[in-house]
Amino acid sequence: MEKITFILICHFGLEKVLKTEVKRLGLELGEVTDGEVKAIGTLFDIPRLNFNLRTSERVMIEISTFKATVPDELLENAKKCEIEKYVPVDGEFLITKANQDKNSILKSSQANQKTVKKAFVERLKKVYNTSILTESRGKYPFRVKFNKNICSIRLDTTGDSLHKRGYRIKSGLAPIEETLAAALIKLTDFNKDKILIDPFCGSGTIPIEAAMIASNIPPSVDRAFVSETWDVIPKEAWKEARKEALSNINQERLNMKDIKIFGFDIDSNMIKIAEDNAKRADVSQMIHFETCAVKDFANMKCIENLTNGIILSNPPYGERLEDKDKVVPIYKDLKYSYDNLNKNDKTFDMHIITSFEDAIKYLGKESKNRKLYNGMIKTYLYSYLCN
Ligand SMILES: C[S@@+](CC[C@H](N)C(=O)[O-])C[C@H]1O[C@@H](n2cnc3c(N)ncnc32)[C@H](O)[C@@H]1O
């Protein structure tokens, strides 16, 4: 079967985490650039990647990459793209987004989109020997990215971004994306037997993603993808990939009586939302959610006998939720509770993602940190390690 190069999109700074996921799925890795990981596979990997990747936002097929500094160059190169491999004579093809860097001569993303559309119309009319393209079936969203005069044309196989798993119908004001939450968990030494506590759990994203990772529940098997209707991907490929993904679920861990994942939040409405979200993700039996202020969580009955594990959390940043002064007591309370939790030889590591510049002033010097982007916000993951 013909080899395809995939371009997998992820949050800046999390390329290594995504690479590990791709390797586990058995695909050959290609070039890695900011926020993008390339992988080599076949059409059969489209469902596998979309169902299983936890930290990627989107799975795209690389159609062509070429230099273009004048519109004619873009037009002629776009005409050479063999899009008929994917788009049938009546297929609807869109140029959805044209990422544009400031260093390219062809600056107008709208104009570039138009040129590529024109080239594709001409190409399809010619190869299908028709004067009319009805564009009435399926959806084939192409994207055009320019970087330093190099144009990359891709075909999106995902549709709605992969962070939209489907379980989070409600959330608070500043939920963390599911893909980022999964990546944070993978940056810790979390495994199916580890305790994980999120003292600012909000809508429950971190505990829910942790439960899905612990029990190997595929993140996106129950949602729709734009490429599901494409003739070029055999229906069998979707069926087989779904079967494979579901067969990997660790039923024993899923049904284990001992609860190892905990989510606390001061807001009881958020706890209700988190519980509902966990139910929709089929992991509610694996997580204990409870209303609790951060200053009290170390004394919660449900965790009193636990001696080691991980705190992983996304506290208010003072950016989107409250202003800076209001978050200071929250960070002081977190430090107080963390120290309290680690009394009597207990060893809990702590990982906190925040954009609050004074975080370490209140939490203490971190063992290590990592710069990450939460959407457009520059954040750091501060890690406090016991060993
Ligand atoms: C950035 S949000 C967390 C979002 C969460 N990760 C999600 O995906 O929905 C911060 C959360 O901290 C909670 N919070 C604020 N002050 C708190 C406190 N003193 N103790 C515990 N939770 C608090 C808020 O109710 C909010 O849900």
The ligand as a MOL file (V3000), in Angstrom:
LIG
                    3D

  0  0  0     0  0            999 V3000
M  V30 BEGIN CTAB
M  V30 COUNTS 27 29 0 0 0
M  V30 BEGIN ATOM
M  V30 1 C -8.0460 26.9850 35.8570 0
M  V30 2 S -9.4020 26.2660 36.6420 0 CHG=1
M  V30 3 C -9.0920 24.5400 36.4840 0
M  V30 4 C -9.6650 24.0220 35.2100 0
M  V30 5 C -9.6160 22.5290 35.0980 0
M  V30 6 N -8.2820 22.0230 34.8840 0
M  V30 7 C -10.5420 22.1070 33.9590 0
M  V30 8 O -10.0570 21.5590 32.9630 0
M  V30 9 O -11.7450 22.3900 34.0270 0 CHG=-1
M  V30 10 C -9.0830 26.5590 38.3310 0
M  V30 11 C -10.1000 25.9710 39.2930 0
M  V30 12 O -9.6550 26.2910 40.6060 0
M  V30 13 C -10.8070 26.3970 41.4370 0
M  V30 14 N -10.4000 27.1560 42.6470 0
M  V30 15 C -10.2190 28.4880 42.7880 0
M  V30 16 N -9.8420 28.7630 44.0610 0
M  V30 17 C -9.7470 27.5910 44.7250 0
M  V30 18 C -9.3890 27.2230 46.0440 0
M  V30 19 N -9.0370 28.1320 46.9490 0
M  V30 20 N -9.4110 25.9120 46.3610 0
M  V30 21 C -9.7580 24.9630 45.4400 0
M  V30 22 N -10.1380 25.2560 44.1860 0
M  V30 23 C -10.1200 26.5490 43.8210 0
M  V30 24 C -11.8120 27.1090 40.5510 0
M  V30 25 O -13.1360 26.8230 41.0210 0
M  V30 26 C -11.5110 26.5110 39.1730 0
M  V30 27 O -12.3980 25.4400 38.8850 0
M  V30 END ATOM
M  V30 BEGIN BOND
M  V30 1 1 1 2
M  V30 2 1 2 3
M  V30 3 1 2 10
M  V30 4 1 3 4
M  V30 5 1 4 5
M  V30 6 1 5 6
M  V30 7 1 5 7
M  V30 8 2 7 8
M  V30 9 1 7 9
M  V30 10 1 10 11
M  V30 11 1 11 12
M  V30 12 1 11 26
M  V30 13 1 12 13
M  V30 14 1 13 14
M  V30 15 1 13 24
M  V30 16 1 14 15
M  V30 17 1 14 23
M  V30 18 2 15 16
M  V30 19 1 16 17
M  V30 20 1 17 18
M  V30 21 2 17 23
M  V30 22 1 18 19
M  V30 23 2 18 20
M  V30 24 1 20 21
M  V30 25 2 21 22
M  V30 26 1 22 23
M  V30 27 1 24 25
M  V30 28 1 24 26
M  V30 29 1 26 27
M  V30 END BOND
M  V30 END CTAB
M  END
